[in-house]
Amino acid sequence: MERFGLDFGTTNTTLARVRGDGTSELVPMDPRATDPHVLRSLLYYSLEAREFVVGQQAVDEYLAEGMAGVLIQSIKTFLADESFEETFIHDRYWTLEELIAVLFRRVRAVIHACTTDDVALVVGRPAVFIDRPEREELARTRIRRAAARAGFDTVTFAYEPIAAGLAYEATLDQSQLVLIADLGGGTSDFTLMRLGGARGGDRAADILATGGVQIGGDSFDATIMTRRLAHHFGSTSTYRSMEGRELPFPAHVTALLGRWHQVPFLRGRKMRDLLGRVRFASSDPEAIDRLEGLVEGNLAFFLFDAIEGAKARLSSVPTTTLAFDRGGIALEERLSRGALDALTSDDRTRVAACLDRVLGDAGVEAGQVEAVFLTGGSAQMPALRELFVARFGDDRLRARDYLTTVASGLALCGG
């Protein structure tokens, strides 16, 4: 039986398999992508083909069809949301499990191209799917059902930070007490674990503590949108009610703007009626026009792509310009690393509090931790890295393969 590890992420999905010598290797997932080992966790329903496509092909066909179909991102964030049961796409309702199964079918096809043997699949899960533990089982059940729809008979789960730790362990020649920090698109997860020293078998005793918080790259993007860009779309404007009162721009509309996959909710009848009333009596009607253009033109995906690009550039340069020019909407914002740090300060405080809880649960002082292994796309953010430098020192920080380490470790978990 062949063993595979699947890191189904909020932003990206990666797959690894175990070689004959017991080590793991990444499996190419998307030949259209810049890095074929990384499949963007995107679905697009093509109105021309009447079917879903995934990854970079989803973006390509979304553009080729004039953004007429339905593009779905960050679907993992809905796993523990009991209010999301189904959504209407084209001519029928789709359950969340059916949508996730589309991506799992790509995984199944890739695996079939590698082997015809039976497969043991280990799927990663964050330390915390959601801050409400009673919904944890809902998230796991949905993944199992989606995997079954795609043809996987048996799915086991492993914590993503533990998987990253096992991948790091392959580089060790002696025992270490290691903090693994998996800082992804949807969550920030931590595990304190003893690694190395030819350990094997049941590793439960090696895990001292785990924890997580629902803050990741998407949270930082949302903050940039709502606090630096939303004014271009009317968030700081006012409008006059029928009674003559001056009212602030609706706060719940600004909140929806913070998550690009929620922006289409503004196309509903009630929201359109509300925006029509706001536009008629707005102190900044041009901003409301831009908002309507963003919504009706299905442009939110591309705006958030620009946000993510600017955020990524600030990992290597002190300032950058966040520019967007599409569909008649043109805007520019100068953004500095210091400004980004200030914007995300509250989120990073929550991440730091979670980290400290994990250390406290294990009864371990920061000085006792021998190494800190960082993985996940958000681990490249300087302000987050500095959080670990302040507690552990730069010399104890380790990192490699930010986007693919978890998948490699999940394959090893299958053993």
TORLUMDO-890819 format. One line per field, with one value per residue (C-alpha): residue number from 1; residue in three letters; x, y, z. Coordinates in Angstrom, 2 decimals. Example, Ala and Ser with C-alpha at 12.3 -4.5 7.8 and 13.67 -1.06 7.14 Angstrom:
BEGIN
nr: (1/2)
rest: (ala/ser)
u: (12.30/13.67)
v: (-4.50/-1.06)
w: (7.80/7.14)
***
This chain:
BEGIN
nr: (1/2/3/4/5/6/7/8/9/10/11/12/13/14/15/16/17/18/19/20/21/22/23/24/25/26/27/28/29/30/31/32/33/34/35/36/37/38/39/40/41/42/43/44/45/46/47/48/49/50/51/52/53/54/55/56/57/58/59/60/61/62/63/64/65/66/67/68/69/70/71/72/73/74/75/76/77/78/79/80/81/82/83/84/85/86/87/88/89/90/91/92/93/94/95/96/97/98/99/100/101/102/103/104/105/106/107/108/109/110/111/112/113/114/115/116/117/118/119/120/121/122/123/124/125/126/127/128/129/130/131/132/133/134/135/136/137/138/139/140/141/142/143/144/145/146/147/148/149/150/151/152/153/154/155/156/157/158/159/160/161/162/163/164/165/166/167/168/169/170/171/172/173/174/175/176/177/178/179/180/181/182/183/184/185/186/187/188/189/190/191/192/193/194/195/196/197/198/199/200/201/202/203/204/205/206/207/208/209/210/211/212/213/214/215/216/217/218/219/220/221/222/223/224/225/226/227/228/229/230/231/232/233/234/235/236/237/238/239/240/241/242/243/244/245/246/247/248/249/250/251/252/253/254/255/256/257/258/259/260/261/262/263/264/265/266/267/268/269/270/271/272/273/274/275/276/277/278/279/280/281/282/283/284/285/286/287/288/289/290/291/292/293/294/295/296/297/298/299/300/301/302/303/304/305/306/307/308/309/310/311/312/313/314/315/316/317/318/319/320/321/322/323/324/325/326/327/328/329/330/331/332/333/334/335/336/337/338/339/340/341/342/343/344/345/346/347/348/349/350/351/352/353/354/355/356/357/358/359/360/361/362/363/364/365/366/367/368/369/370/371/372/373/374/375/376/377/378/379/380/381/382/383/384/385/386/387/388/389/390/391/392/393/394/395/396/397/398/399/400/401/402/403/404/405/406/407/408/409/410/411/412/413/414/415)
rest: (met/glu/arg/phe/gly/leu/asp/phe/gly/thr/thr/asn/thr/thr/leu/ala/arg/val/arg/gly/asp/gly/thr/ser/glu/leu/val/pro/met/asp/pro/arg/ala/thr/asp/pro/his/val/leu/arg/ser/leu/leu/tyr/tyr/ser/leu/glu/ala/arg/glu/phe/val/val/gly/gln/gln/ala/val/asp/glu/tyr/leu/ala/glu/gly/met/ala/gly/val/leu/ile/gln/ser/ile/lys/thr/phe/leu/ala/asp/glu/ser/phe/glu/glu/thr/phe/ile/his/asp/arg/tyr/trp/thr/leu/glu/glu/leu/ile/ala/val/leu/phe/arg/arg/val/arg/ala/val/ile/his/ala/cys/thr/thr/asp/asp/val/ala/leu/val/val/gly/arg/pro/ala/val/phe/ile/asp/arg/pro/glu/arg/glu/glu/leu/ala/arg/thr/arg/ile/arg/arg/ala/ala/ala/arg/ala/gly/phe/asp/thr/val/thr/phe/ala/tyr/glu/pro/ile/ala/ala/gly/leu/ala/tyr/glu/ala/thr/leu/asp/gln/ser/gln/leu/val/leu/ile/ala/asp/leu/gly/gly/gly/thr/ser/asp/phe/thr/leu/met/arg/leu/gly/gly/ala/arg/gly/gly/asp/arg/ala/ala/asp/ile/leu/ala/thr/gly/gly/val/gln/ile/gly/gly/asp/ser/phe/asp/ala/thr/ile/met/thr/arg/arg/leu/ala/his/his/phe/gly/ser/thr/ser/thr/tyr/arg/ser/met/glu/gly/arg/glu/leu/pro/phe/pro/ala/his/val/thr/ala/leu/leu/gly/arg/trp/his/gln/val/pro/phe/leu/arg/gly/arg/lys/met/arg/asp/leu/leu/gly/arg/val/arg/phe/ala/ser/ser/asp/pro/glu/ala/ile/asp/arg/leu/glu/gly/leu/val/glu/gly/asn/leu/ala/phe/phe/leu/phe/asp/ala/ile/glu/gly/ala/lys/ala/arg/leu/ser/ser/val/pro/thr/thr/thr/leu/ala/phe/asp/arg/gly/gly/ile/ala/leu/glu/glu/arg/leu/ser/arg/gly/ala/leu/asp/ala/leu/thr/ser/asp/asp/arg/thr/arg/val/ala/ala/cys/leu/asp/arg/val/leu/gly/asp/ala/gly/val/glu/ala/gly/gln/val/glu/ala/val/phe/leu/thr/gly/gly/ser/ala/gln/met/pro/ala/leu/arg/glu/leu/phe/val/ala/arg/phe/gly/asp/asp/arg/leu/arg/ala/arg/asp/tyr/leu/thr/thr/val/ala/ser/gly/leu/ala/leu/cys/gly/gly)
u: (0.00/1.35/1.29/0.44/0.09/-2.30/-2.00/-5.41/-4.80/-6.87/-4.71/-2.68/-2.84/0.20/0.73/3.65/4.31/6.63/9.55/10.77/13.56/11.06/11.69/9.04/8.89/6.54/4.15/3.45/-0.16/-0.58/1.40/0.13/1.44/4.77/5.61/3.85/4.02/1.63/-2.04/-3.95/-7.08/-9.34/-12.46/-14.06/-17.36/-17.03/-20.27/-18.89/-17.71/-20.47/-17.98/-15.47/-11.76/-9.16/-5.86/-4.25/-6.68/-9.47/-7.88/-7.11/-10.66/-12.20/-10.37/-10.97/-14.73/-14.88/-15.36/-18.86/-18.66/-18.26/-14.80/-14.47/-11.49/-10.69/-13.32/-11.55/-12.67/-16.28/-15.59/-16.70/-19.46/-22.75/-24.68/-22.99/-24.88/-25.20/-24.90/-26.56/-24.18/-25.49/-28.46/-28.39/-27.40/-23.98/-23.17/-19.84/-18.77/-19.49/-17.38/-14.43/-14.74/-13.94/-10.47/-10.08/-10.82/-7.79/-5.79/-7.15/-6.26/-2.71/-2.29/-3.63/-0.98/1.64/0.42/-2.30/-1.72/-4.04/-3.50/-3.34/-4.12/-3.27/-4.97/-3.67/-5.84/-5.09/-4.72/-7.96/-10.48/-12.57/-12.65/-15.79/-14.69/-18.18/-17.83/-14.51/-16.24/-18.35/-15.17/-13.62/-16.85/-17.12/-13.58/-14.26/-17.44/-15.70/-12.83/-15.30/-17.05/-13.67/-13.03/-10.87/-12.08/-10.11/-8.82/-6.85/-5.98/-2.79/-2.12/-0.38/2.25/3.11/3.53/5.84/7.82/8.28/9.55/12.04/13.03/14.43/17.21/18.22/20.98/20.26/17.29/15.81/12.87/11.30/8.48/6.81/4.94/2.70/1.58/-0.79/-3.54/-6.34/-4.76/-1.60/-0.85/1.80/3.15/5.87/7.46/10.57/12.17/15.20/17.23/16.00/12.50/9.78/6.49/3.77/4.87/2.09/4.46/6.77/4.02/4.06/1.37/-0.54/-2.68/-3.91/-5.77/-7.85/-5.46/-3.39/-2.60/-6.29/-6.71/-3.87/-5.27/-8.67/-7.14/-5.35/-8.60/-10.86/-8.42/-6.43/-8.50/-12.17/-12.38/-12.05/-15.35/-17.25/-16.45/-15.70/-18.64/-22.04/-25.52/-28.74/-31.75/-35.30/-35.83/-32.89/-30.43/-26.76/-25.85/-22.46/-21.69/-23.10/-20.47/-21.60/-20.86/-17.31/-16.95/-17.98/-15.37/-12.69/-13.05/-13.02/-15.04/-17.81/-18.01/-20.45/-22.96/-23.31/-25.03/-28.11/-31.38/-31.44/-27.83/-28.39/-31.40/-29.35/-26.45/-28.90/-30.28/-26.80/-25.64/-28.61/-27.87/-24.13/-21.53/-19.19/-21.24/-18.11/-16.86/-20.20/-19.90/-16.51/-18.04/-20.81/-18.24/-16.16/-19.20/-20.88/-17.59/-16.48/-13.23/-12.67/-10.41/-8.01/-8.04/-7.11/-4.44/-2.93/-3.21/-1.47/1.25/1.95/2.03/4.50/6.77/6.98/8.76/11.80/11.41/10.50/7.82/5.72/2.81/-0.42/-1.84/-5.05/-6.44/-9.17/-12.77/-12.72/-11.45/-8.02/-6.43/-3.00/-1.93/1.61/2.19/5.21/6.31/5.87/2.30/1.56/2.98/0.74/-2.33/-1.77/-0.66/-3.85/-3.79/-0.16/-0.92/-3.46/-0.93/1.63/-0.92/-1.64/2.08/2.51/-0.45/1.18/4.42/2.45/0.44/3.70/5.29/8.24/10.12/11.18/14.82/14.31/13.17/16.18/14.83/11.84/10.76/8.74/6.58/3.57/3.37/2.79/6.03/7.83/6.20/8.98/6.78/5.65/9.21/10.26/7.71/9.77/13.12/12.06/11.23/13.80/16.58/17.40/19.95/17.28/14.95/14.81/12.80/12.62/10.07/7.41/4.58/5.34/6.85/3.51/2.63/6.03/5.48/1.91/3.19/5.58/2.67/1.16/3.84)
v: (0.00/3.41/6.26/9.85/13.02/15.79/19.35/20.76/24.41/27.55/29.07/26.20/22.41/20.12/16.36/14.08/10.35/8.03/6.58/3.03/4.19/5.74/9.36/11.56/13.35/15.98/15.07/17.62/18.83/21.63/21.72/25.26/26.71/28.50/25.78/22.61/21.12/23.81/23.73/26.88/25.89/27.48/26.18/27.74/26.69/27.26/28.28/27.13/23.68/23.27/21.83/22.81/23.31/23.86/25.62/27.90/26.65/28.12/31.58/31.19/30.19/32.78/35.45/33.79/33.70/37.35/36.46/35.21/31.96/31.32/31.42/29.92/30.45/29.74/27.00/25.37/28.25/27.03/23.50/24.27/26.68/24.90/27.69/26.83/23.80/24.47/27.17/27.67/27.49/27.71/25.34/23.48/23.57/22.25/21.10/22.01/18.37/18.27/21.36/20.07/16.73/18.53/19.32/15.85/14.32/16.17/14.65/11.20/11.61/12.69/9.69/7.31/8.63/7.66/4.22/1.63/0.19/0.75/4.13/5.29/9.02/11.24/14.64/17.53/19.46/22.62/22.44/24.43/24.41/26.94/28.56/26.55/22.94/21.48/22.19/20.36/17.06/18.78/19.88/16.40/14.73/17.04/16.22/12.48/12.78/14.85/12.35/9.45/11.19/11.41/7.68/7.54/4.68/5.58/8.94/9.57/12.95/14.40/17.79/19.99/21.40/17.86/16.83/19.78/18.65/15.16/16.68/18.77/15.70/14.10/16.73/16.01/13.73/14.27/14.82/18.31/20.00/21.85/24.35/23.93/27.01/26.51/29.98/29.53/31.34/30.51/29.59/29.84/26.49/25.46/22.18/21.65/18.27/16.20/15.29/13.33/10.73/7.80/8.02/5.86/4.09/5.86/9.50/10.65/10.89/13.18/15.81/18.16/20.62/21.88/24.93/27.23/30.40/31.39/34.05/33.75/35.38/35.91/37.87/40.22/40.72/41.52/44.12/45.82/45.89/47.23/49.74/50.98/50.37/50.30/54.11/53.91/52.00/54.31/53.01/56.50/58.15/59.02/59.09/60.87/58.82/59.53/61.28/63.59/62.03/61.69/58.01/56.28/53.82/50.39/48.62/45.15/46.05/47.05/43.75/41.78/43.67/42.20/38.70/38.57/35.35/37.12/40.13/38.29/38.36/42.06/41.01/39.83/41.70/43.23/44.37/45.87/47.78/49.04/50.17/51.88/53.92/54.71/55.75/58.10/60.07/59.48/62.08/60.23/58.77/58.04/55.68/53.84/53.59/51.93/49.53/48.58/48.12/45.87/43.74/43.59/43.14/40.20/42.03/41.24/38.26/40.46/43.23/40.76/39.31/42.81/43.04/39.72/40.71/43.97/42.16/39.60/42.33/43.95/40.83/41.96/45.74/48.51/50.15/49.28/50.58/48.64/49.40/48.17/49.12/46.93/47.32/51.10/51.05/52.58/53.09/53.35/53.14/53.52/50.90/50.57/47.63/49.76/50.59/46.92/46.04/48.62/47.40/43.77/44.43/43.12/39.91/39.31/39.87/37.04/34.80/35.58/34.83/31.44/30.68/31.57/29.33/26.37/26.93/27.33/24.16/22.24/23.87/24.91/28.21/29.83/29.30/25.53/25.32/24.21/25.04/26.78/25.43/27.91/26.87/28.20/31.18/33.72/32.66/34.87/38.01/39.93/41.10/37.53/36.27/38.99/37.64/34.42/36.22/38.21/35.06/32.57/34.45/34.39/31.59/29.03/29.73/27.18/27.25/25.55/24.96/27.21/25.95/22.23/21.02/20.00/17.69/16.00/15.40/14.16/11.40/10.37/10.42/7.61/5.32)
w: (0.00/-1.02/1.52/0.56/2.59/1.53/2.81/1.83/2.64/2.70/-0.05/-1.51/-1.68/-1.86/-2.01/-1.07/-1.20/0.70/-1.25/-0.89/1.45/3.87/2.91/1.29/-2.03/-3.41/-6.21/-9.00/-8.75/-11.30/-14.57/-15.27/-12.01/-11.54/-9.02/-10.27/-6.78/-5.47/-6.49/-5.60/-3.65/-6.24/-8.00/-11.05/-12.58/-16.30/-17.97/-21.32/-20.22/-17.60/-15.14/-12.47/-13.03/-10.32/-9.58/-12.13/-14.80/-12.65/-12.90/-16.61/-17.55/-15.23/-17.23/-20.61/-19.98/-18.96/-15.29/-16.09/-14.13/-10.41/-8.80/-5.31/-3.00/0.68/0.74/3.68/5.90/5.65/6.94/10.51/9.47/10.10/8.34/5.01/3.78/0.06/-2.55/-5.92/-8.90/-12.45/-12.43/-9.12/-5.47/-4.42/-0.89/0.66/0.50/-3.25/-3.84/-1.83/-3.61/-6.88/-5.56/-4.04/-7.44/-8.80/-5.95/-6.82/-10.49/-9.61/-7.31/-9.97/-12.34/-9.75/-8.72/-9.19/-5.70/-2.77/-1.14/2.47/2.52/5.49/5.39/7.41/9.82/11.79/15.56/15.72/12.85/14.71/18.15/18.98/19.67/19.15/15.43/15.09/14.29/11.62/9.82/9.95/8.82/5.83/4.72/5.06/2.98/0.32/0.14/-0.14/-3.03/-4.75/-4.30/-1.15/1.02/4.13/5.31/8.47/9.94/11.39/12.87/10.33/12.73/13.88/10.26/9.69/12.72/11.29/8.04/10.04/12.08/8.93/9.05/12.67/13.93/17.63/19.94/20.24/21.97/19.04/18.68/15.28/14.04/11.00/9.91/6.98/5.16/7.58/10.91/12.99/14.69/17.21/18.51/21.10/20.42/21.08/17.76/16.59/18.43/16.29/17.72/16.20/16.83/18.79/19.09/21.43/24.39/22.39/21.92/24.89/23.76/20.74/20.04/17.33/16.51/13.47/12.22/9.07/5.77/4.94/8.19/7.28/3.76/5.24/7.53/4.63/2.68/5.42/6.93/3.93/0.79/1.81/1.80/-1.99/-1.90/0.43/3.93/5.27/3.51/4.91/3.43/4.29/5.40/4.26/7.60/6.89/9.32/8.36/8.64/8.45/5.69/6.71/8.82/7.73/4.10/5.05/6.93/3.82/1.82/4.07/2.58/-1.19/-1.33/0.63/-1.70/-4.04/-1.15/-1.99/-5.22/-3.37/-3.82/-0.32/-0.60/-4.03/-2.72/0.23/-1.96/-4.31/-1.40/-0.14/-3.62/-4.08/-0.90/-0.48/0.42/-1.98/-4.84/-6.90/-4.18/-4.21/-8.00/-7.51/-4.99/-7.40/-10.15/-7.88/-7.07/-10.46/-12.31/-10.14/-9.52/-5.84/-6.60/-8.55/-5.95/-3.23/-5.50/-5.58/-1.79/-1.30/-3.76/-1.93/1.41/0.01/-1.40/2.03/3.25/1.27/0.75/3.23/1.06/-1.95/-4.01/-3.94/-7.38/-8.97/-12.38/-13.79/-14.93/-14.67/-11.08/-10.57/-7.18/-5.61/-1.99/-0.73/1.94/4.21/6.29/9.41/8.42/7.79/11.18/12.83/10.93/11.94/15.51/17.15/15.10/15.95/19.63/19.45/17.71/20.41/23.15/21.57/21.38/25.06/25.99/24.25/26.16/29.38/28.78/28.36/31.39/29.25/29.33/26.05/26.98/27.11/23.47/21.42/17.94/16.37/12.99/10.92/7.99/6.07/3.74/6.53/8.24/5.72/7.14/8.98/11.87/12.58/12.40/14.82/17.31/17.47/17.42/20.48/22.46/21.23/19.45/15.77/16.11/17.11/14.16/11.34/8.10/4.70/1.96/3.48/1.24/0.98/4.27/5.79/2.89/3.16/6.87/6.39/4.10/6.88/9.36/7.30/8.65)
***
